[in-house]
Amino acid sequence: FTDSISNLIKRSVAISPFSDLIRHLKIQLMNDKAEEEEEEFAIFNNINYKLHHENFTAEIIESPKAKDGIFIKKFINFENNEYIITKVGDKAFQNSCIKSLSFDHESKVTSIGNYAFKNSKIQNIYFPASLEKVCDYWCGGADELVQINVDPNNSFFSTEDKIWEGWWEDSERRQK
């Protein structure tokens, strides 16, 4: 582990801001811990992914630097392997500046975790046809979310579903 950090610090001379060094150290620490679990972490376009090598799947994890409109592809490429994105994890976009979230029409994302958008700037989201489950507090703390669209081929949800009824009623701003 110490050798990993020493090597990383030597390589980081070319990394300009100190925050980049911290970011790379954090990824190295996560990857060192994940080696035991056969998992690895990757970052693409300010979105953090947890990679599961055993089945070549990926999960979106806490990504506070994500911003603006986010489009989630069906898969990501990492070290010449395709990892199918299957989950938006708990707190995935918490404290981020994303405005919208949409998915590839061939998306394999099946679930959205708790507080995935807490304290974010998200205003609209598009559920893919593959989505099967949203956790009870999936949009807890997403106070700017005003529009939810659902792929017409989704057999689990529709725009008319009452799954977000309580969330909608809890916001005074939305009642106006």
Contact map, one row per residue, 1 for C-alpha under 8 A:
11111000000000000000000000000001000000000000000000000000000000000000000000000000000000000000000000000000000000000000000000000000000000000000000000000000000000000000000000000000
11111100000000000000000000000000000000000000000000000000000000000000000000000000000000000000000000000000000000000000000000000000000000000000000000000000000000000000000000000000
11111110000000000000000000000000000000000000000000000000000000000000000000000000000000000000000000000000000000000000000000000000000000000000000000000000000000000000000000000000
11111111000000000000000000010000000000000000000000000000000000000000000000000000000000000000000000000000000000000000000000000000000000000000000000000000000000000000000000000000
11111111100000000000000010010000000000000000000000000000000000000000000000000000000000000000000000000000000000000000000000000000000000000000000000000000000000000000000000000000
01111111110000000000000000000000000000000000000000000000000000000000000000000000000000000000000000000000000000000000000000000000000000000000000000000000000000000000000000000000
00111111111000000000000000000000000000000000000000000000000000000000000000000000000000000000000000000000000000000000000000000000000000000000000000000000000000000000000000000000
00011111111100000000000110000000000000000000000000000000000000000000000000000000000000000000000000000000000000000000000000000000000000000000000000000000000000000000000000000000
00001111111110000000100000000000000000000000000000000000000000000000000000000000000000000000000000000000000000000000000000000000000000000000000000000000000000000000000000000000
00000111111110000000000000000000000000000000000000000000000000000000000000000000000000000000000000000000000000000000000000000000000000000000000000000000000000000000000000000000
00000011111111100000000000000000000000000000000000000000000000000000000000000000000000000000000000000000000000000000000000000000000000000000000000000000000000000000000000000000
00000001111111100000100000000000000000000000000000000000000000000000000000000000000000000000000000000000000000000000000000000000000000000000000000000000000000000000000000000000
00000000111111110000000000000000000000000000000000000000000000000000000000000000000000000000000000000000000000000000000000000000000000000000000000000000000000000000000000000000
00000000001111110000000000000000000000000000000000000000000000000000000000000000000000000000000000000000000000000000000000000000000000000000000000000000000000000000000000000000
00000000001111111101100000000000000000000000000000000000000000000000000000000000000000000000000000000000000000000000000000000000000000000000000000000000000000000000000000000000
00000000000011111101000000000000000000000000000000000000000000000000000000000000000000000000000000000000000000000000000000000000000000000000000000000000000000000000000000000000
00000000000000111111100000000000000000000000000000000000000000000000000000000000000000000000000000000000000000000000000000000000000000000000000000000000000000000000000000000000
00000000000000111111110000000000000000000000000000000000000000000000000000000000000000000000000000000000000000000000000000000000000000000000000000000000000000000000000000000000
00000000000000001111111000000000000000000000000000000000000000000000000000000000000000000000000000000000000000000000000000000000000000000000000000000000000000000000000000000000
00000000000000111111111100000000000000000000000000000000000000000000000000000000000000000000000000000000000000000000000000000000000000000000000000000000000000000000000000000000
00000000100100101111111110000000000000000000000000000000000000000000000000000000000000000000000000000000000000000000000000000000000000000000000000000000000000000000000000000000
00000000000000000111111111000000000000000000000000000000000000000000000000000000000000000000000000000000000000000000000000000000000000000000000000000000000000000000000000000000
00000000000000000011111111100000000000000000000000000000000000000000000000000000000000000000000000000000000000000000000000000000000000000000000000000000000000000000000000000000
00000001000000000001111111110000000000000000000000000000000000000000000000000000000000000000000000000000000000000000000000000000000000000000000000000000000000000000000000000000
00001001000000000000111111111000000000000000000000000000000000000000000000000000000000000000000000000000000000000000000000000000000000000000000000000000000000000000000000000000
00000000000000000000011111111100000000000000000000000000000000000000000000000000000000000000000000000000000000000000000000000000000000000000000000000000000000000000000000000000
00000000000000000000001111111110000000001100000000000000000000000000000000000000000000000000000000000000000000000000000000000000000000000000000000000000000000000000000000000000
00011000000000000000000111111111000000000000000000000000000000000000000000000000000000000000000000000000000000000000000000000000000000000000000000000000000000000000000000000000
00000000000000000000000011111111100000000000000000000000000000000000000000000000000000000000000000000000000000000000000000000000000000000000000000000000000000000000000000000000
00000000000000000000000001111111110000011000000000000000000000000000000000000000000000000000000000000000000000000000000000000000000000000000000000000000000000000000000000000000
00000000000000000000000000111111111000111000000000000000000000000000000000000000000000000000000000000000000000000000000000000000000000000000000000000000000000000000000000000000
10000000000000000000000000011111111100000000000000000000000000000000000000000000000000000000000000000000000000000000000000000000000000000000000000000000000000000000000000000000
00000000000000000000000000001111111110000000000000000000000000000000000000000000000000000000000000000000000000000000000000000000000000000000000000000000000000000000000000000000
00000000000000000000000000000111111111110000000000000000000000000000000000000000000000000000000000000000000000000000000000000000000000000000000000000000000000000000000000000000
00000000000000000000000000000011111111110000000000000000000000000000000000000000000000000000000000000000000000000000000000000000000000000000000000000000000000000000000000000000
00000000000000000000000000000001111111100000000000000000000000000000000000000000000000000000000000000000000000000000000000000000000000000000000000000000000000000000000000000000
00000000000000000000000000000000111111100000000000000000000000000000000000000000000000000000000000000000000000000000000000000000000000000000000000000000000000000000000000000000
00000000000000000000000000000000011111110000000000011100000000000000000000000000000000000000000000000000000000000000000000000000000000000000000000000000000000000000000000000000
00000000000000000000000000000010011111111000000001111000000000000000000000000000000000000000000000000000000000000000000000000000000000000000000000000000000000000000000000000000
00000000000000000000000000000110011001111100000001111000000000000000000000000000000000000000000000000000000000000000000000000000000000000000000000000000000000000000000000000000
00000000000000000000000000100110000000111110000111100000000000000000000000000000000000000000000000000000000000000000000000000000000000000000000000000000000000000000000000000000
00000000000000000000000000100000000000011111000111100000000000000000000000000100000000000000000000000000000000000000000000000000000000000000000000000000000000000000000000000000
00000000000000000000000000000000000000001111111110000000000000000000000000000000000000000000000000000000000000000000000000000000000000000000000000000000000000000000000000000000
00000000000000000000000000000000000000000111111110000000000000000000000000000000000000000000000000000000000000000000000000000000000000000000000000000000000000000000000000000000
00000000000000000000000000000000000000000011111000000000000000000100000000000000000000000000000000000000000000000000000000000000000000000000000000000000000000000000000000000000
00000000000000000000000000000000000000000011111100000000000000101110000000000000000000000000000000000000000000000000000000000000000000000000000000000000000000000000000000000000
00000000000000000000000000000000000000000011111110000000000111101100000000000000000000000000000000000000000000000000000000000000000000000000000000000000000000000000000000000000
00000000000000000000000000000000000000001111011111000000000111100000000000000000000000000000000000000000000000000000000000000000000000000000000000000000000000000000000000000000
00000000000000000000000000000000000000001111001111100000011110000000000000000000000000000000000000000000000000000000000000000000000000000000000000000000000000000000000000000000
00000000000000000000000000000000000000111100000111110000011110000000000000000000000000000000000000000000000000000000000000000000000000000000000000000000000000000000000000000000
00000000000000000000000000000000000000111100000011111001111000000000000000000000001000000000000000000000000000000000000000000000000000000000000000000000000000000000000000000000
00000000000000000000000000000000000001110000000001111111110000000000000000000000001000000000000000000000000000000000000000000000000000000000000000000000000000000000000000000000
00000000000000000000000000000000000001110000000000111111100000000000000000000000000000000000000000000000000000000000000000000000000000000000000000000000000000000000000000000000
00000000000000000000000000000000000001000000000000011111000000000000000000000000000000000000000000000000000000000000000000000000000000000000000000000000000000000000000000000000
00000000000000000000000000000000000000000000000000011111100000000000000000000000000000000000000000000000000000000000000000000000000000000000000000000000000000000000000000000000
00000000000000000000000000000000000000000000000000111111110000000000000000000000111100000000000000000000000000000000000000000000000000000000000000000000000000000000000000000000
00000000000000000000000000000000000000000000000000111011111000000000000000000000001111000000000000000000000000000000000000000000000000000000000000000000000000000000000000000000
00000000000000000000000000000000000000000000000011110001111100000000000000110000001111100000000000000000000000000000000000000000000000000000000000000000000000000000000000000000
00000000000000000000000000000000000000000000000011100000111110000000000000000000000011111000000000000000000000000000000000000000000000000000000000000000000000000000000000000000
00000000000000000000000000000000000000000000001111000000011111100000000000000000000010111001000000000000000000000000000000000000000000000000000000000000000000000000000000000000
00000000000000000000000000000000000000000000001111000000001111100000000000000000000000011111100000000000000000000000000000000000000000000000000000000000000000000000000000000000
00000000000000000000000000000000000000000000001100000000000111110000000000000000000000001111110000000000000000000000000000000000000000000000000000000000000000000000000000000000
00000000000000000000000000000000000000000000011100000000000111111100000000000000000000000001110100000000000000000000000000000000000000000000000000000000000000000000000000000000
00000000000000000000000000000000000000000000000000000000000001111100000000000000000000000001111110000000000000000000000000000000000000000000000000000000000000000000000000000000
00000000000000000000000000000000000000000000011000000000000000111110000000000000000000000000000110000000000000000000000000000000000000000000000000000000000000000000000000000000
00000000000000000000000000000000000000000000111000000000000000111111010000000000000000000000100111000000000000000000000000000000000000000000000000000000000000000000000000000000
00000000000000000000000000000000000000000000010000000000000000001111110000000000000000000000000111100000000000000000000000000000000000000000000000000000000000000000000000000000
00000000000000000000000000000000000000000000000000000000000000000111110000000000000000000000000011110000000000000000000000000000000000000000000000000000000000000000000000000000
00000000000000000000000000000000000000000000000000000000000000000011111000000000000000000000000001111000000000000000000000000000000000000000000000000000000000000000000000000000
00000000000000000000000000000000000000000000000000000000000000000111111100000000000000000000000001111100000000000000000000000000000000000000000000000000000000000000000000000000
00000000000000000000000000000000000000000000000000000000000000000000111110000000000000000000000000001111000000000000000000000000000000000000000000000000000000000000000000000000
00000000000000000000000000000000000000000000000000000000000000000000011111000000000000000000000000001111001000000000000000000000000000000000000000000000000000000000000000000000
00000000000000000000000000000000000000000000000000000000000000000000001111110000000010000000000000000011001000000000000000000000000000000000000000000000000000000000000000000000
00000000000000000000000000000000000000000000000000000000000000000000000111110000000110000000000000000011011110000000000000000000000000000000000000000000000000000000000000000000
00000000000000000000000000000000000000000000000000000000010000000000000011111000011110000000000000000000000000000000000000000000000000000000000000000000000000000000000000000000
00000000000000000000000000000000000000000000000000000000010000000000000011111100011110000000000000000000000000000000000000000000000000000000000000000000000000000000000000000000
00000000000000000000000000000000000000000000000000000000000000000000000000111111111000000000000000000000000000000000000000000000000000000000000000000000000000000000000000000000
00000000000000000000000000000000000000000100000000000000000000000000000000011111111000000000000000000000000000000000000000000000000000000000000000000000000000000000000000000000
00000000000000000000000000000000000000000000000000000000000000000000000000001111100000000000000000000000000000000000000000000000000000000000000000000000000000000000000000000000
00000000000000000000000000000000000000000000000000000000000000000000000000001111110000000000000000000000000000000000000000000000000000000000000000000000000000000000000000000000
00000000000000000000000000000000000000000000000000000001000000000000000000001111111000000000000000000000000000000000000000000000000000000000000000000000000000000000000000000000
00000000000000000000000000000000000000000000000000000001000000000000000000111101111100000000000000000000000000000000000000000000000000000000000000000000000000000000000000000000
00000000000000000000000000000000000000000000000000110001110000000000000000111100111110000000000000000000000000000000000000000000000000000000000000000000000000000000000000000000
00000000000000000000000000000000000000000000000000000001110000000000000001110000011111000000000000000000000100000000000000000000000000000000000000000000000000000000000000000000
00000000000000000000000000000000000000000000000000000000111100000000000011110000001111100000000000000000001110000000000000000000000000000000000000000000000000000000000000000000
00000000000000000000000000000000000000000000000000000000111000000000000000000000000111110000000000000000000111100000000000000000000000000000000000000000000000000000000000000000
00000000000000000000000000000000000000000000000000000000011100000000000000000000000011111000000000000000000011111000000000000000000000000000000000000000000000000000000000000000
00000000000000000000000000000000000000000000000000000000001110000000000000000000000001111101000000000000000010111001000000000000000000000000000000000000000000000000000000000000
00000000000000000000000000000000000000000000000000000000001111000000000000000000000000111111000000000000000000111101000000000000000000000000000000000000000000000000000000000000
00000000000000000000000000000000000000000000000000000000000011000000000000000000000000011111000000000000000000011111000000000000000000000100000000000000000000000000000000000000
00000000000000000000000000000000000000000000000000000000000011000000000000000000000000001111110000000000000000001111110000000000000000000000000000000000000000000000000000000000
00000000000000000000000000000000000000000000000000000000000111110000000000000000000000011111110000000000000000001011100000000000000000000000000000000000000000000000000000000000
00000000000000000000000000000000000000000000000000000000000011110100000000000000000000000011111101000000000000000001110100000000000000000000000000000000000000000000000000000000
00000000000000000000000000000000000000000000000000000000000001110000000000000000000000000011111100000000000000000011111100000000000000000000000000000000000000000000000000000000
00000000000000000000000000000000000000000000000000000000000000010000000000000000000000000000111110000000000000000000111100000000000000000000000000000000000000000000000000000000
00000000000000000000000000000000000000000000000000000000000000111110000000000000000000000000111111000000000000000000101110000000000000000000000000000000000000000000000000000000
00000000000000000000000000000000000000000000000000000000000000011111000000000000000000000000001111100000000000000000000111000000000000000000000000000000000000000000000000000000
00000000000000000000000000000000000000000000000000000000000000000111110000000000000000000000100111111000000000000000000111000000000000000000000000000000000000000000000000000000
00000000000000000000000000000000000000000000000000000000000000000011110000000000000000000000000011111000000000000000000011110000000000000000000000000000000000000000000000000000
00000000000000000000000000000000000000000000000000000000000000000001110000000000000000000000000001111100000000000000000001111000000000000000000000000000000000000000000000000000
00000000000000000000000000000000000000000000000000000000000000000000111100000000000000000000000001111110000000000000000001011100000000000000000000000000000000000000000000000000
00000000000000000000000000000000000000000000000000000000000000000000011100000000000000000000000000011111000000000000000000001111000000000000000000000000000000000000000000000000
00000000000000000000000000000000000000000000000000000000000000000000001111000000000000000000000000001111101000000000000000000111000000000000000000000000000000000000000000000000
00000000000000000000000000000000000000000000000000000000000000000000001111000000000000000000000000000111111000000000000000000001000000000000000000000000000000000000000000000000
00000000000000000000000000000000000000000000000000000000000000000000000000000000000000000000000000000011111000000000000000000001100000000000000000000000000000000000000000000000
00000000000000000000000000000000000000000000000000000000000000000000000001000000000000000000000000000001111100000000000000000000000000000000000000000000000000000000000000000000
00000000000000000000000000000000000000000000000000000000000000000000000111000000000010000000000000000011111110000000000000000001110000000000000000000000000000000000000000000000
00000000000000000000000000000000000000000000000000000000000000000000000001000000000111000000000000000000011111000000000000000000011000000000000000000000000000000000000000000000
00000000000000000000000000000000000000000000000000000000000000000000000001000000000011110000000000000000001111100000000000000001011000000000000000000000000000000000000000000000
00000000000000000000000000000000000000000000000000000000000000000000000000000000000001100000000000000000000111110000000000000000011110000000000000000000000000000000000000000000
00000000000000000000000000000000000000000000000000000000000000000000000000000000000001111000000000000000000011111000000000000000001111100000000000000000000000000000000000000000
00000000000000000000000000000000000000000000000000000000000000000000000000000000000000111100000000000000000001111101000000000000000011100100000000000000000000000000000000000000
00000000000000000000000000000000000000000000000000000000000000000000000000000000000000111111000000000000000000111111000000000000000001101100000000000000000000000000000000000000
00000000000000000000000000000000000000000000000000000000000000000000000000000000000000001110000000000000000000011111000000000000000001111111000000000000000000000000000000000000
00000000000000000000000000000000000000000000000000000000000000000000000000000000000000000111010000000000000000001111110000000000000000001111100000000000000000000000000000000000
00000000000000000000000000000000000000000000000000000000000000000000000000000000000000011111110000000000000000011111110000000000000000000111000000000000000000000000000000000000
00000000000000000000000000000000000000000000000000000000000000000000000000000000000000000011111100000000000000000011111101000000000000000111110000000000000000000000000000000000
00000000000000000000000000000000000000000000000000000000000000000000000000000000000000000010111000000000000000000011111100000000000000000011110000000000000000000000000000000000
00000000000000000000000000000000000000000000000000000000000000000000000000000000000000000000011100000000000000000000111110000000000000000000111000000000000000000000000000000000
00000000000000000000000000000000000000000000000000000000000000000000000000000000000000000000111111000000000000000000111111000000000000000000111100000000000000000000000000000000
00000000000000000000000000000000000000000000000000000000000000000000000000000000000000000000000111100000000000000000001111100000000000000000011110000000000000000000000000000000
00000000000000000000000000000000000000000000000000000000000000000000000000000000000000000000000011111000000000000000100111111000000000000000010110000000000000000000000000000000
00000000000000000000000000000000000000000000000000000000000000000000000000000000000000000000000000110000000000000000000011111000000000000000000111100000000000000000000000000000
00000000000000000000000000000000000000000000000000000000000000000000000000000000000000000000000000111000000000000000000001111100000000000000000011111000000000000000000000000000
00000000000000000000000000000000000000000000000000000000000000000000000000000000000000000000000000011100000000000000000001111110000000000000000010111000000000000000000000000000
00000000000000000000000000000000000000000000000000000000000000000000000000000000000000000000000000001110000000000000000000011111000000000000000000011110000000000000000000000000
00000000000000000000000000000000000000000000000000000000000000000000000000000000000000000000000000000110000000000000000000001111101000000000000000011110000000000000000000000000
00000000000000000000000000000000000000000000000000000000000000000000000000000000000000000000000000000111101010000000000000000111111000000000000000000110010000000000000000000000
00000000000000000000000000000000000000000000000000000000000000000000000000000000000000000000000000000000101000000000000000000011111000000000000000000111111000000000000000000000
00000000000000000000000000000000000000000000000000000000000000000000000000000000000000000000000000000000001111000000000000000001111100000000000000000000010000000000000000000000
00000000000000000000000000000000000000000000000000000000000000000000000000000000000000000000000000000000000111100000000000000011111111000000000000000000010100000000000000000000
00000000000000000000000000000000000000000000000000000000000000000000000000000000000000000000000000000000000001100000000000000000011111000000000000000000000110000000000000000000
00000000000000000000000000000000000000000000000000000000000000000000000000000000000000000000000000000000000001110000000000000000001111100000000000000000000100000000000000000000
00000000000000000000000000000000000000000000000000000000000000000000000000000000000000000000000000000000000000111100000000000000001111110100000000000000000000000000000000000000
00000000000000000000000000000000000000000000000000000000000000000000000000000000000000000000000000000000000000111100000000000000000011111100000000000000000000000000000000000000
00000000000000000000000000000000000000000000000000000000000000000000000000000000000000000000000000000000000000000100000000000000000001111100000000000000000000000000000000000000
00000000000000000000000000000000000000000000000000000000000000000000000000000000000000000000000000000000000000001110000000000000000000111111000000000000000000000000000000000000
00000000000000000000000000000000000000000000000000000000000000000000000000000000000000000100000000000000000000011111100000000000000001111111000000000000000000000000000000000000
00000000000000000000000000000000000000000000000000000000000000000000000000000000000000000000000000000000000000000111110000000000000000001111110000000000000000000000001000000000
00000000000000000000000000000000000000000000000000000000000000000000000000000000000000000000000000000000000000000111110000000000000000001111111000000000000000000000001000000000
00000000000000000000000000000000000000000000000000000000000000000000000000000000000000000000000000000000000000000010111100000000000000000011111000000000000000000000000000000000
00000000000000000000000000000000000000000000000000000000000000000000000000000000000000000000000000000000000000000000111111000000000000000011111110000000000000000000000000000000
00000000000000000000000000000000000000000000000000000000000000000000000000000000000000000000000000000000000000000000001110000000000000000001111110000000000000000000000000100000
00000000000000000000000000000000000000000000000000000000000000000000000000000000000000000000000000000000000000000000000111100000000000000000011111000000000000000000000000000000
00000000000000000000000000000000000000000000000000000000000000000000000000000000000000000000000000000000000000000000000011111000000000000000011111110000000000000000000000000000
00000000000000000000000000000000000000000000000000000000000000000000000000000000000000000000000000000000000000000000000000110000000000000000000111110000000000000000000000000100
00000000000000000000000000000000000000000000000000000000000000000000000000000000000000000000000000000000000000000000000000111000000000000000000011111000000000000000000000000000
00000000000000000000000000000000000000000000000000000000000000000000000000000000000000000000000000000000000000000000000000011110000000000000000011111100000000100000000000000000
00000000000000000000000000000000000000000000000000000000000000000000000000000000000000000000000000000000000000000000000000011110000000000000000000111110000001100000000000000000
00000000000000000000000000000000000000000000000000000000000000000000000000000000000000000000000000000000000000000000000000000111100000000000000000011111010011100000000000000000
00000000000000000000000000000000000000000000000000000000000000000000000000000000000000000000000000000000000000000000000000000111100000000000000000001111110001000000000000000000
00000000000000000000000000000000000000000000000000000000000000000000000000000000000000000000000000000000000000000000000000000000100000000000000000000111110001000000000000000000
00000000000000000000000000000000000000000000000000000000000000000000000000000000000000000000000000000000000000000000000000000000100000000000000000000011111000000000000000000000
00000000000000000000000000000000000000000000000000000000000000000000000000000000000000000000000000000000000000000000000000000001111000000000000000000111111111000000000000000000
00000000000000000000000000000000000000000000000000000000000000000000000000000000000000000000000000000000000000000000000000000000100000000000000000000000111111000000000000000000
00000000000000000000000000000000000000000000000000000000000000000000000000000000000000000000000000000000000000000000000000000000001110000000000000000000011111000000000000000000
00000000000000000000000000000000000000000000000000000000000000000000000000000000000000000000000000000000000000000000000000000000000100000000000000000100011111101000000000000000
00000000000000000000000000000000000000000000000000000000000000000000000000000000000000000000000000000000000000000000000000000000000000000000000000001111011111111000000000000000
00000000000000000000000000000000000000000000000000000000000000000000000000000000000000000000000000000000000000000000000000000000000000000000000000011100000011111000000000000000
00000000000000000000000000000000000000000000000000000000000000000000000000000000000000000000000000000000000000000000000000000000000000000000000000000000000001111100000000000000
00000000000000000000000000000000000000000000000000000000000000000000000000000000000000000000000000000000000000000000000000000000000000000000000000000000000011111111100000000000
00000000000000000000000000000000000000000000000000000000000000000000000000000000000000000000000000000000000000000000000000000000000000000000000000000000000000011111110000000000
00000000000000000000000000000000000000000000000000000000000000000000000000000000000000000000000000000000000000000000000000000000000000000000000000000000000000001111110000000000
00000000000000000000000000000000000000000000000000000000000000000000000000000000000000000000000000000000000000000000000000000000000000000000000000000000000000001111111100000000
00000000000000000000000000000000000000000000000000000000000000000000000000000000000000000000000000000000000000000000000000000000000000000000000000000000000000001111111110000000
00000000000000000000000000000000000000000000000000000000000000000000000000000000000000000000000000000000000000000000000000000000000000000000000000000000000000000111111111000000
00000000000000000000000000000000000000000000000000000000000000000000000000000000000000000000000000000000000000000000000000000000000000000011000000000000000000000001111111100000
00000000000000000000000000000000000000000000000000000000000000000000000000000000000000000000000000000000000000000000000000000000000000000000000000000000000000000001111111100110
00000000000000000000000000000000000000000000000000000000000000000000000000000000000000000000000000000000000000000000000000000000000000000000000000000000000000000000111111110110
00000000000000000000000000000000000000000000000000000000000000000000000000000000000000000000000000000000000000000000000000000000000000000000000000000000000000000000011111110000
00000000000000000000000000000000000000000000000000000000000000000000000000000000000000000000000000000000000000000000000000000000000000000000001000000000000000000000001111111110
00000000000000000000000000000000000000000000000000000000000000000000000000000000000000000000000000000000000000000000000000000000000000000000000000000000000000000000000011111111
00000000000000000000000000000000000000000000000000000000000000000000000000000000000000000000000000000000000000000000000000000000000000000000000000000000000000000000000000111111
00000000000000000000000000000000000000000000000000000000000000000000000000000000000000000000000000000000000000000000000000000000000000000000000001000000000000000000000110111111
00000000000000000000000000000000000000000000000000000000000000000000000000000000000000000000000000000000000000000000000000000000000000000000000000000000000000000000000110111111
00000000000000000000000000000000000000000000000000000000000000000000000000000000000000000000000000000000000000000000000000000000000000000000000000000000000000000000000000011111
